[in-house]
Amino acid sequence: MTTKGIIELLKEKETDFLKTKSFSKFPGIYAFFFIGNDFPLLGDSVSKHQIIYIGKTESSQEKRDAKTHFTTGKTGSSTVRKSIGSILCAKENLKPIPRNDTDFKKKRYSHFKFDQQSEIKITNWMENNLALSFYEYPRTKQEIENLETKLIDELVPILNISKNSKNAFKDTLQRLRKNCALIAAKDFNPIKISNQPSSITPQKTKNDMASSGKYTDLWTKQRISIKDKLGNATTKQSIQLNSEDFNKVGNRSNYSFNLEFVNGIVGNNIGGSAVARDLAQVLENSNEIKEILKTGHYKINMDRQFCLWIERK
């Protein structure tokens, strides 16, 4: 059967998850469809009955879909649950945590899941907003993977990251997932799941502590200007800052940084820049600015000439 033929078959077999009575025990390809009214972040740009994820299983649909993707507590083993949780994180106040103590100790921070209440919310959302279908394909591992690759290339599902270079939502999704991983690593206390003392609990270094808050007053003075620029950020905005203001409080050879907010949450790693961290803190402490930042993806960066650039992506 051709790729287009398989896609048509998947569409014909679409069934709401809550109405699915049985799952195949064969290997093959599965598709997830969105059946809700308003997809988070992307809104009505995601149409009803659109295929939003394509996956493969070399064991069975029952094992992969029923017992992993749609099972509470399985986010650590499900990339699609991880993506959905990352999208819902801010809106539903979800709490990312490391997948387990071992991953945390080995600094595998990208292997996160969510706490129990958050996992329940993810499952409920999936059950009420997704339909699925399955194409049985009992072939070799390589043949199954090749078919998955062709289907992803043809459909460009928004929740597929791997093999999906044409996905316009890919970068945003990766940033949301990275942000959840950073939150999980930052807020995690390994003592909660292990009685053994841990020497790798994240702690601020002396340099971090010395730098923390150093630039807060400087950014606070710019807060109104930044708010105005954010409000007009559909076109790239700029604020020329004074290098002397930074040199008075800091001692750096380079003050440039990149800071991104995705729906109100810092979407990139700014741990190495005290200048960016203090700016993020000032913006997050302003209710007016927080409301603006929640409306989309904003990029704020300062170049070596101390020009602050603000744009909505």
N, C-alpha and C positions, 0 to 999 in steps of 0.2 A: 504494500500500500504506500502511496506517496505521502510526503509530509503534509500537504494540504488535505489529503484524504483523512489522515489521522487527526488533524485539527478539527475537521468537520465532525468526525466521530466523537471526539472529546466534547464538542459543543452539544451534540445531540444527547449525550449521556449525562449532561449537567444535572446534578441533584443537590438540593439544599442539604447541608450537613445534617441538620436535625431530622431530615426525612430519609436519610440513608439507612437502610436496614441491614446491609451486609457489605463486607469488604473482601476484595479478591485476595486469594492466598498465593497468587502468582507474582513474579517480577513484572516490572513494566514502568509506564510513565503516568504520572498523575498531574492534574491541573486544578488550581484553585481559582474560583470565580468570585468576584465581589458582587454581593446582592443587596448591600445596604443602600441607604439614601444619600449619604455624604461621607466620602472617604476622607479620613483625617489628613490634614495638610494640603492635599491636592483637590479636595472638594469635588465639584461636578466635572472636573477634567477626567475623572475616572468614571466611566459609564457603568450602568448596571449590567451584569452578566459579562463583564470584561474579564478575560483571563489575566490574573495578576501574578501568578507564580506557576512555574513548571518544575517538576522534580522527578527524580528517578528512584527506583528501588530495585535492588538485586535480590531481595528476599520476598517481600509481599506488600501489597497495599495495606493489609491489616496491620502489619508490624510498623510500617512507616507512618501512615496517616492516623489510624485509629489509636495506636499505642504510643505514638511519639508526638507528632505535630499537634494533635488535639487533646493531649493529656497534660493536665496541670502538673507543674514541677519539672517538665521535660525541656524547658527552654535551652538548657545547656547542651542538649543533643539535637536541637532543631534550629537551623538557620532562619527558617521562615518565622518561627515564634520569636526569635531574637529580633528580627527586623520589625515585626508588628509591635512588639513590646517597646522598641526604641521609638517608633512613631507615636505610640500612645503615652509615652513616659511622662511628658510634661502635663498633658491634658488630664490624664487620669491619676497623676501623682504616684506613679509607680516607683518602686525602690529597687534599683539594680544591686546585685551582690555577686561576688565571685562564685563560680560554679562549685568550687570546693576548696578546702584548705590547702591541698597540694598544689592546685593551680596558682593560688595566691602566693605561696612560698616560692614557686618557680617563676613568678612574675608573668604568668600567662594571663594577663588581665583581659584579653579579648574574649576569654572563655567565661562570660558572665551569664547569669540567669537573673531571676527576680525573687523577692521574698514571697511567702505563701499567698498573702492577700493580693499581691500584684499578679501572681501567676493565675489566680482565679479570675481576675479581671480580664487577662489576656484570653483565657479559654472561653469566657462568656462572650467576648467580642467576636472571636473566631466562629463560635457556634452560631451566633445570630447574624453574622454578616458574610459568611462564606458558603459557597457551594463547591462541590468537587466532582470530578469524573476520573476514570481510569482506563488506560489502554493496556491490556495484557500483552506482554512482550517477553516471553521466556527464551531469551537469547543469551549470548555471552556478555560478560561485563562490558567489554569494549563496544559491542553492538548497541547495548542499552545506552551507554554514555554518548555514542555518536548520534543516536536518535534524539536524545535530550538536547544536545548542542544544536542540532538543526531546528528543533521546535523553538528553542529560546531565540535563535537568530531570526526566525520567521515572525514570532509573536512579540518579542521585546517586552516581556512582562515586567512591571514596575518593581516587583519585589525580588527579582533575580539580580544578583550582583555578579557572580561568576559567569563567564562566557557571554556577557551582555553589554558590550562596549557601546551599543547604540542607546542604552537606557539613559534618558535625560535626568531621571530621578536618582541615578546611581550615586553621584557625589554627595547629595544631600543625605541619602540613606546611610552611606558610610560614615558621614560626620555624626549623625544621630547615634549610630551604634558605637562609635568611638567615644562619644560623650558619656554614654551609659557605662562603658568599660572604665572610664576615668572616675566616674562617680562610685562605681563598685569598688575600685581599688582604694579610693580616698576614704570612704566611709566604713570600710570593712574592719571588723575587730576579730582576728582569728581566735581569740580566747573563747568566743561564743560557741565555736564548734570544735575546739580542741583545748584540752587542759594543759597541753604542753606550752611552755613559754615560747614566744616567737620574737626573734631579734630583727625581723624585717618589716614590722609594722611601720607604715609610712610616717616619717617624722620630718619636720622642717629642719633643715640644716641651719647652722649659725648664720650663714650668709643670707638664707631665705628670711630668717627672723629679723635680721638687721634691715633687710630691704622692705619687708612687709609694711605697707601703709606709708612708705616714704613719699609716694607721689599722689597720695589721696587728696591733699589740699589743692594741688595743682590741677587735678582733674575736676575737682568740685567747682573750681572757678570757671571751668569750661562747660559745665553741665548744661546750662541753658542753650548755649550755642550748639552743642552736640544734639540736644533734643530737637532744635529747629532744623538742623541738617538731616536728622533721621526722618523727620516728617516730609522732607522733599527728596528723599534718597532714590526715587525712581530714576533720577539722573544723578551722576556721580557728583558728590559735594566735597568741598575741601575747607579746612581751617588751617591757616598758617600760624604755627605756634612759635614761641620764642625759645631758642636753644639755651639761653642763659637761665631761664626758669628751671630747666631740667638739670643743668650743670650745678646749680646752687644746692640742689638736694641729692644729686647722684654723682657717681664717679665712673661713668661708663664710656667706652670708646664708641659704642653704637647703641642708640636708643630705639631703633626701628623695630616694629613688631607687626604681626597680623593677628587680628581678633575677629572671630566669627560667632554670630548668634543665630541659632536656628530655632524659630518659634520660642524665643525667650531664654534659650539654654545655650551656654557656651558650647560651640560645636567643634573646636579644635584645641589642641594641647598648648596651653600658655604657661605651663609650669615653669619654664625657663626664663620668663620675662616678668620681673616685678612691675615694670611699667604697665604692661598689659593686664596683669592681675589686678592692680589697683584701679585701673580704668573700669574693668569688668565689675569690680565691687561697687564703685560709685554708680554705675549705670543700673546695676541690680537693686541698689538701695533707693532708687527713684521710681515711685509707682507709675508716674506718667511715662517715663522711658520704658519701663518694663512692659506696659501695655502696647507700646509701639513695637518693641522687639518681638512680641508674641505673634505679630501678624505676618511673619515671613522669615526670610534668610537675609541677614545683614552682614556685610563685611566692612570692618574698620581696620585700617592699617596706617601706620606712620612711617614715612620714608626717612632717609638720612638727612634730608633738609628740614626735618621737623614739620612737614606738612601732613596733617591728618586727613585721610581720605575716607569717605563714608559712602557706601552704595548699597542698594537693595538688589540682590541677585535675582 
